[in-house]
Amino acid sequence: MRFKHLKGFTAGAGIGSLGGMIGLGGAEFRLPLLVAYFRIPTLQAIILNKACSLIVVAVAIFSRQASISWTQIWPQNHIVLNLLIGSLVGAWWAAGKAIKLSPATLNRVVFVLLAGLGCVMLAEASFPFENGGGANWFANSYWLTMAGVLAGLVIGMVAALLGVAGGELLIPTIVLLYGVDIKLAGSLSLLVSLPTMLAGFLRYRSSGDFSVLRDERHLFFSLTAGSILGAILGGLILGWIDERLLMFGLATLLLLSAWKTFHHARNTQTC
């Protein structure tokens, strides 16, 4: 049992370090690990991953205050609220649907979403952006608001179904849609992610699989502790490795792990 906890801490630290170097929490990599390596059923793994992500994101919000202060964030609160209108609804709806899906269907949905995130990461590695354009994508405030709600809706659904913070989608959305600097966009994305994940997390409480937090509490604590430590270390060594190369490698790893996890889950069910 202790060896399992050590493996959880080590895995969390490794994933957190890699994610921290590119500004992500690593939840998209934790999910395949929980299913394929720790043999946790997909829905339970999503719930466990989401609980871990909630703590990691909460820590990240306060740890970023050294570089992005609240005085910089507050004037952009309308962006957070705009995205939250859609993301809260999306997270609540998607979590409710996930509870009712058969394991086979849920595995396929998760596979498609993880593969989609991998493709997004590949695109970001191939066509990087550093700063926003300084202007909103839509000059008309009505269309900008509608676009923000729609984007939030999709991101909220993805976050609920994978147990992730959704930074891979939120940061590009905030940069491109609202013309915000990428560093500030990172902090704004966390403020959207936290309540969005909390909404999905509360929705999952009606599922019997929520008991995984009690049954696997020791793994949860060790994985969360490792993830937090890894994210901090990853941020400290930021710049030591070419970010585009690292992003490309992690995207490839995510695609491979998503494929292997999907087939592992399918084979387990058919045995």
RANORMO-V596661 format. One record per residue. N is the residue number from 1. RES is the residue in one small letter. SS is DSSP state (2 for helix, 1 for strand, 0 for the rest). PHI is phi in degrees with one decimal (none if undefined). Layout:
n=(N N)
res=(RES RES)
ss=(SS SS)
phi=(PHI PHI)
This chain:
n=(1 2 3 4 5 6 7 8 9 10 11 12 13 14 15 16 17 18 19 20 21 22 23 24 25 26 27 28 29 30 31 32 33 34 35 36 37 38 39 40 41 42 43 44 45 46 47 48 49 50 51 52 53 54 55 56 57 58 59 60 61 62 63 64 65 66 67 68 69 70 71 72 73 74 75 76 77 78 79 80 81 82 83 84 85 86 87 88 89 90 91 92 93 94 95 96 97 98 99 100 101 102 103 104 105 106 107 108 109 110 111 112 113 114 115 116 117 118 119 120 121 122 123 124 125 126 127 128 129 130 131 132 133 134 135 136 137 138 139 140 141 142 143 144 145 146 147 148 149 150 151 152 153 154 155 156 157 158 159 160 161 162 163 164 165 166 167 168 169 170 171 172 173 174 175 176 177 178 179 180 181 182 183 184 185 186 187 188 189 190 191 192 193 194 195 196 197 198 199 200 201 202 203 204 205 206 207 208 209 210 211 212 213 214 215 216 217 218 219 220 221 222 223 224 225 226 227 228 229 230 231 232 233 234 235 236 237 238 239 240 241 242 243 244 245 246 247 248 249 250 251 252 253 254 255 256 257 258 259 260 261 262 263 264 265 266 267 268 269 270 271)
res=(m r f k h l k g f t a g a g i g s l g g m i g l g g a e f r l p l l v a y f r i p t l q a i i l n k a c s l i v v a v a i f s r q a s i s w t q i w p q n h i v l n l l i g s l v g a w w a a g k a i k l s p a t l n r v v f v l l a g l g c v m l a e a s f p f e n g g g a n w f a n s y w l t m a g v l a g l v i g m v a a l l g v a g g e l l i p t i v l l y g v d i k l a g s l s l l v s l p t m l a g f l r y r s s g d f s v l r d e r h l f f s l t a g s i l g a i l g g l i l g w i d e r l l m f g l a t l l l l s a w k t f h h a r n t q t c)
ss=(0 2 2 2 2 2 2 2 2 2 2 2 2 2 2 2 2 2 2 2 2 0 0 0 0 0 2 2 2 2 2 2 2 2 2 2 0 0 0 0 0 2 2 2 2 2 2 2 2 2 2 2 2 2 2 2 2 2 2 2 2 2 2 2 2 2 0 0 0 2 2 2 2 2 0 0 2 2 2 2 2 2 2 2 2 2 2 2 2 2 2 2 2 2 2 2 2 2 2 2 0 0 2 2 2 2 2 2 2 2 2 2 2 2 2 2 2 2 2 2 2 2 2 2 2 2 0 0 0 0 0 0 0 0 0 0 0 0 0 0 2 2 2 2 2 2 2 2 2 2 2 2 2 2 2 2 2 2 2 2 2 2 0 0 0 0 2 2 2 2 2 2 2 2 2 2 2 2 0 0 0 2 2 2 2 2 2 2 2 2 2 2 2 2 2 2 2 2 2 2 2 2 2 2 0 0 0 2 2 2 2 2 2 2 2 0 2 2 2 2 2 2 2 2 2 2 2 2 2 2 2 2 2 2 2 2 0 0 0 0 0 0 2 2 2 2 2 2 2 2 2 2 2 2 2 2 2 2 2 2 2 2 2 2 2 2 2 2 2 2 0)
phi=(none -63.2 -63.9 -64.6 -66.2 -64.3 -64.2 -64.8 -64.9 -64.4 -63.3 -62.4 -65.1 -64.5 -65.9 -62.1 -64.8 -64.5 -65.5 -63.9 -72.0 -118.8 82.6 -118.8 -85.0 89.1 -63.2 -66.4 -91.0 -66.6 -61.6 -60.1 -64.7 -63.5 -77.3 -82.9 -95.7 -91.4 59.6 -97.3 -53.0 -55.4 -63.3 -64.9 -65.1 -62.9 -64.0 -63.8 -64.1 -66.7 -62.7 -64.2 -63.6 -58.6 -69.3 -61.5 -66.6 -59.9 -65.8 -64.3 -58.8 -78.9 -70.4 -83.8 -64.8 -68.0 -106.5 -126.3 -86.3 -64.3 -66.9 -83.1 -79.6 -57.0 -61.5 -103.4 -62.7 -64.3 -68.0 -60.2 -65.1 -59.1 -69.2 -66.0 -55.5 -84.0 -67.8 -66.2 -65.7 -62.2 -66.4 -64.3 -66.0 -65.7 -63.7 -63.9 -69.4 -60.6 -61.3 -91.1 -72.7 -69.7 -54.8 -64.8 -66.8 -61.8 -60.4 -68.5 -62.4 -61.7 -59.5 -61.8 -68.4 -64.8 -63.5 -63.3 -63.6 -60.9 -67.0 -62.7 -64.1 -63.1 -64.7 -67.5 -71.6 -82.9 -129.8 -69.3 -130.8 -103.5 -140.6 -73.5 -77.7 88.0 -139.3 -66.0 -64.5 -110.3 -69.8 -79.9 -65.0 -64.1 -68.1 -64.1 -64.0 -63.0 -64.5 -65.7 -64.2 -64.4 -61.9 -61.9 -60.1 -65.9 -65.1 -62.7 -66.0 -62.7 -61.8 -70.7 -77.7 -112.4 73.5 -108.5 -79.2 85.2 -60.8 -61.0 -98.5 -67.3 -62.3 -60.5 -62.4 -66.6 -65.1 -77.7 -77.5 -110.0 69.0 -93.7 -57.1 -64.3 -68.7 -66.9 -61.7 -62.0 -71.1 -63.0 -64.0 -66.5 -69.5 -78.9 -63.7 -60.5 -67.7 -65.2 -66.1 -63.9 -62.9 -64.4 -62.5 -66.1 -67.0 -70.4 -64.1 -78.7 -91.9 -65.5 -71.9 -62.6 -65.5 -59.6 -67.8 -85.9 -68.1 -115.2 -62.9 -69.3 -64.2 -59.8 -66.0 -69.5 -67.1 -66.8 -60.7 -64.2 -64.8 -65.8 -61.4 -63.8 -62.9 -66.5 -63.4 -61.6 -67.2 -69.7 -97.8 -55.7 100.6 -74.1 -120.1 -56.6 -65.1 -66.9 -66.0 -64.3 -61.1 -63.3 -64.6 -68.8 -63.6 -63.4 -62.7 -65.0 -62.9 -66.2 -67.7 -64.2 -64.6 -67.0 -66.3 -60.7 -70.6 -61.8 -64.5 -66.1 -65.9 -63.4 -71.6 -87.7 -76.8)
